[in-house]
Amino acid sequence: MKTSLNDIIQRVQNTNWTKINNFNIILMPLSPEFANIIGWELSNEFNDQLNTSLISIDTPTYTNQEVAEFIGGMWRYHDGRDEMFRFTLTFRDYDQFKLYRTFANAYYKMKDAYFDSIRFVVQVYAGDDKRVKDRLIFKTDTAIIENLSQLQFNHSTENQIAEFSVGFKSRPLIIK
């Protein structure tokens, strides 16, 4: 049976495509003491500012250690333990580097703190449109800041907005 071009176009138009241009996060230190040390505001207003400043999220690549053995003249292989998950959040800064300084302060203060107290709660939600409730993409409460990107200053434009990325690493994530 032959499918007409009209049928194919109709099927494409009726497909509920996954749109990822509407997303938000919840990001905060797990320990209130660490939040005070780094000057992190534990408020909904600050989380709204994070979402306003958030440009993009690079979700983790799921990888593992390969288990490979040469047995009986053949290679036998299997997936081993999961690697640390790494993901990146990219922000536009506001209020004269307030956000960048907050993350930089957290990164530098982490070196002097116990590893259980420097963890961050990260929850990433994506919504298709206003009719559908935001869906949880992943969440973790074991994320720590792995790196903070550089800021690029440039005299050639007067309207440049400071942008930077924060890299996190965590144990395996909870995916719904």
C-alpha positions as a Python dict, from the first residue, in 0.01 Angstrom:
ca = {
    (1, 'M'): (0, 0, 0),
    (2, 'K'): (138, 335, -104),
    (3, 'T'): (129, 632, 134),
    (4, 'S'): (47, 965, -22),
    (5, 'L'): (245, 1281, 46),
    (6, 'N'): (-69, 1435, 196),
    (7, 'D'): (-91, 1151, 453),
    (8, 'I'): (274, 1196, 550),
    (9, 'I'): (232, 1572, 594),
    (10, 'Q'): (-80, 1516, 803),
    (11, 'R'): (106, 1266, 1026),
    (12, 'V'): (396, 1510, 1077),
    (13, 'Q'): (160, 1793, 1168),
    (14, 'N'): (-28, 1577, 1419),
    (15, 'T'): (285, 1444, 1591),
    (16, 'N'): (331, 1583, 1940),
    (17, 'W'): (698, 1685, 1901),
    (18, 'T'): (911, 1735, 2210),
    (19, 'K'): (992, 2104, 2235),
    (20, 'I'): (1277, 2204, 2461),
    (21, 'N'): (1276, 2581, 2440),
    (22, 'N'): (1081, 2613, 2766),
    (23, 'F'): (1277, 2492, 3067),
    (24, 'N'): (1366, 2593, 3419),
    (25, 'I'): (1575, 2476, 3711),
    (26, 'I'): (1580, 2461, 4086),
    (27, 'L'): (1937, 2505, 4205),
    (28, 'M'): (2047, 2550, 4565),
    (29, 'P'): (2305, 2425, 4812),
    (30, 'L'): (2190, 2126, 5014),
    (31, 'S'): (2340, 2267, 5334),
    (32, 'P'): (2201, 2598, 5467),
    (33, 'E'): (2537, 2655, 5645),
    (34, 'F'): (2725, 2632, 5314),
    (35, 'A'): (2466, 2862, 5155),
    (36, 'N'): (2546, 3122, 5424),
    (37, 'I'): (2922, 3081, 5373),
    (38, 'I'): (2900, 3142, 4997),
    (39, 'G'): (2629, 3409, 5019),
    (40, 'W'): (2364, 3206, 4836),
    (41, 'E'): (2013, 3338, 4883),
    (42, 'L'): (1771, 3058, 4968),
    (43, 'S'): (1465, 3231, 4828),
    (44, 'N'): (1220, 3185, 4543),
    (45, 'E'): (1314, 3529, 4415),
    (46, 'F'): (1679, 3427, 4373),
    (47, 'N'): (1574, 3103, 4199),
    (48, 'D'): (1355, 3309, 3964),
    (49, 'Q'): (1660, 3526, 3888),
    (50, 'L'): (1859, 3210, 3811),
    (51, 'N'): (1589, 3096, 3568),
    (52, 'T'): (1576, 3439, 3407),
    (53, 'S'): (1954, 3432, 3361),
    (54, 'L'): (1970, 3071, 3244),
    (55, 'I'): (2052, 3040, 2873),
    (56, 'S'): (2105, 2669, 2824),
    (57, 'I'): (2150, 2334, 2992),
    (58, 'D'): (2376, 2063, 2856),
    (59, 'T'): (2242, 1742, 3006),
    (60, 'P'): (2484, 1463, 3100),
    (61, 'T'): (2628, 1209, 2866),
    (62, 'Y'): (2558, 867, 3010),
    (63, 'T'): (2876, 661, 2997),
    (64, 'N'): (3024, 369, 3184),
    (65, 'Q'): (3344, 175, 3231),
    (66, 'E'): (3357, -104, 2979),
    (67, 'V'): (3434, -450, 3112),
    (68, 'A'): (3625, -642, 2842),
    (69, 'E'): (3789, -983, 2872),
    (70, 'F'): (3945, -1212, 2612),
    (71, 'I'): (3807, -1556, 2699),
    (72, 'G'): (3806, -1869, 2483),
    (73, 'G'): (3953, -1692, 2181),
    (74, 'M'): (3682, -1424, 2178),
    (75, 'W'): (3631, -1082, 2327),
    (76, 'R'): (3357, -1072, 2589),
    (77, 'Y'): (3241, -729, 2695),
    (78, 'H'): (2979, -573, 2911),
    (79, 'D'): (2887, -236, 3057),
    (80, 'G'): (3057, -170, 3389),
    (81, 'R'): (3002, 94, 3654),
    (82, 'D'): (2853, 430, 3562),
    (83, 'E'): (3091, 721, 3530),
    (84, 'M'): (3035, 1047, 3714),
    (85, 'F'): (2765, 1245, 3538),
    (86, 'R'): (2868, 1587, 3416),
    (87, 'F'): (2634, 1864, 3306),
    (88, 'T'): (2670, 2234, 3229),
    (89, 'L'): (2448, 2534, 3295),
    (90, 'T'): (2510, 2854, 3097),
    (91, 'F'): (2399, 3189, 3240),
    (92, 'R'): (2383, 3556, 3146),
    (93, 'D'): (2503, 3768, 3434),
    (94, 'Y'): (2316, 4059, 3591),
    (95, 'D'): (2376, 4326, 3856),
    (96, 'Q'): (2747, 4378, 3783),
    (97, 'F'): (2866, 4016, 3806),
    (98, 'K'): (2657, 3922, 4108),
    (99, 'L'): (2575, 3576, 3973),
    (100, 'Y'): (2929, 3505, 3851),
    (101, 'R'): (3074, 3609, 4187),
    (102, 'T'): (2825, 3385, 4368),
    (103, 'F'): (2934, 3079, 4169),
    (104, 'A'): (3304, 3173, 4190),
    (105, 'N'): (3273, 3217, 4565),
    (106, 'A'): (3106, 2875, 4594),
    (107, 'Y'): (3378, 2715, 4381),
    (108, 'Y'): (3662, 2856, 4592),
    (109, 'K'): (3494, 2795, 4930),
    (110, 'M'): (3431, 2430, 4836),
    (111, 'K'): (3800, 2358, 4877),
    (112, 'D'): (3785, 2428, 5251),
    (113, 'A'): (3457, 2249, 5326),
    (114, 'Y'): (3366, 1889, 5395),
    (115, 'F'): (3242, 1719, 5077),
    (116, 'D'): (2897, 1635, 5216),
    (117, 'S'): (2827, 2002, 5292),
    (118, 'I'): (2915, 2140, 4944),
    (119, 'R'): (2655, 1948, 4748),
    (120, 'F'): (2391, 2120, 4539),
    (121, 'V'): (2033, 2020, 4466),
    (122, 'V'): (1969, 2048, 4093),
    (123, 'Q'): (1630, 1983, 3935),
    (124, 'V'): (1576, 2043, 3563),
    (125, 'Y'): (1225, 2075, 3424),
    (126, 'A'): (1110, 2111, 3063),
    (127, 'G'): (763, 2209, 2949),
    (128, 'D'): (611, 2166, 2606),
    (129, 'D'): (364, 2449, 2630),
    (130, 'K'): (128, 2620, 2872),
    (131, 'R'): (-124, 2335, 2861),
    (132, 'V'): (125, 2073, 2984),
    (133, 'K'): (276, 2073, 3331),
    (134, 'D'): (656, 2096, 3339),
    (135, 'R'): (819, 1755, 3326),
    (136, 'L'): (1115, 1659, 3539),
    (137, 'I'): (1410, 1577, 3312),
    (138, 'F'): (1659, 1494, 3586),
    (139, 'K'): (1738, 1574, 3945),
    (140, 'T'): (2021, 1513, 4185),
    (141, 'D'): (2122, 1619, 4533),
    (142, 'T'): (2486, 1518, 4493),
    (143, 'A'): (2607, 1777, 4241),
    (144, 'I'): (2923, 1974, 4310),
    (145, 'I'): (3073, 2249, 4100),
    (146, 'E'): (3348, 2105, 3884),
    (147, 'N'): (3443, 2412, 3683),
    (148, 'L'): (3352, 2771, 3612),
    (149, 'S'): (3415, 2908, 3265),
    (150, 'Q'): (3597, 3228, 3188),
    (151, 'L'): (3438, 3563, 3115),
    (152, 'Q'): (3530, 3726, 2786),
    (153, 'F'): (3569, 4103, 2786),
    (154, 'N'): (3558, 4286, 2455),
    (155, 'H'): (3587, 4659, 2375),
    (156, 'S'): (3437, 4620, 2027),
    (157, 'T'): (3076, 4629, 2142),
    (158, 'E'): (2902, 4831, 2409),
    (159, 'N'): (2602, 4600, 2444),
    (160, 'Q'): (2783, 4279, 2535),
    (161, 'I'): (2618, 4082, 2815),
    (162, 'A'): (2849, 3873, 3032),
    (163, 'E'): (2792, 3501, 2986),
    (164, 'F'): (2953, 3210, 3168),
    (165, 'S'): (2905, 2838, 3222),
    (166, 'V'): (2911, 2632, 3538),
    (167, 'G'): (3007, 2267, 3510),
    (168, 'F'): (2873, 2021, 3768),
    (169, 'K'): (2949, 1658, 3840),
    (170, 'S'): (2734, 1419, 4037),
    (171, 'R'): (2656, 1058, 4108),
    (172, 'P'): (2398, 891, 3885),
    (173, 'L'): (2091, 1104, 3835),
    (174, 'I'): (1728, 1034, 3899),
    (175, 'I'): (1549, 1040, 3567),
    (176, 'K'): (1170, 1028, 3546),
}
